[in-house]
Amino acid sequence: MNYNKLGKSGIKLSEISFGSWITFAKQIGFNEVREFMHIAFDHGVNFFDNAEGYAHGEAEMLMGKCVKDFRREDLVISTKIFWGGNGPNDTGLSRKHLIEGTKNSLRRLDLEYVDLLFCHRPDLETPIEETVLAMDYLVRNGFAFYWGTSEWSEDQIEAAYDAAEKLHCIKPSMEQPRYNMFYRDRIENEYLHLFKKYGMGTTIWSPLASGVLSGKYNKGIPQNTRLAKESWLIPQDFKEQIAVVKQLTKIAQDLECTMSQLAIAWCLKNPYVSSVITGASRKEQIIENIGSIDIKSKLTPEVMINIKKILNDYTKK
């Protein structure tokens, strides 16, 4: 396992991390969560990702019960605030919800602080100055060590940095965007000047495009799989994506790896990716995902060019 600095900040994250979205409390319960976190940790994973909105807070509670098995200093724990409930002030990035939501998350996690705290989505109804001041308060008062954004546009992130500069507040350190072979533009183009200007780190999610890039849907959608249970995740161009995966599978076979490992290793090759968040509903998936690290060295410039050609042909359609 390699440990990457989160952008220009000092904290180091395992290049493969373990997340709780969709699986915790939905597909796996306490016993599995505990076992999976131990397996991940024993293979070098130190970063575990969560959010207040995952399973309506149950994902945080499950993780909170399991982190007691570890020395807190050995873990990097994150949560994200935006969707906290149905009340008029339970959603968004107001000062009220950011502070109350973070305290509620910490209670569910049974922690004094999280290492990384994200604004889970942009809030167009709250002034950016209010959000930045609230995040500054949370970091300065020890509720979190670093703060960042998730799925914000380039202009929104730039506005946050500008507001932090103007208000003498702590600036964001990271963004958590979706990034995979089918969703590339934000990391590879939109954010480029942010990486260079601010040294922003990234903890990317959905490296397997909700499992499409694993190859398990090449012959259809089997029962009890993620897309069967969460049909809203099925992309509109599902058939076109499967055709691409079938082409990429040939490259994976030549490299003697699985399609999942190829897709994750491809993400790891991007120098602006600090950590790739992976999930699992079976322990075998954890081992397979971590095995992507060994495949990264096999992605020679020639292989990367071949992959890029396949992906570019898909993008042009």
Helices and strands as residue ranges (DSSP letters): E 3-5, E 12-14, E 16-19, H 30-42, E 47-49, G 54-57, H 58-66, G 67-69, G 72-74, E 76-81, H 95-109, E 114-119, H 128-140, E 144-149, H 154-167, E 174-175, H 185-185, I 186-190, H 192-198, E 201-204, G 212-214, H 226-229, G 231-233, H 238-255, H 259-268, E 275-278, H 283-290, H 292-296, H 301-316
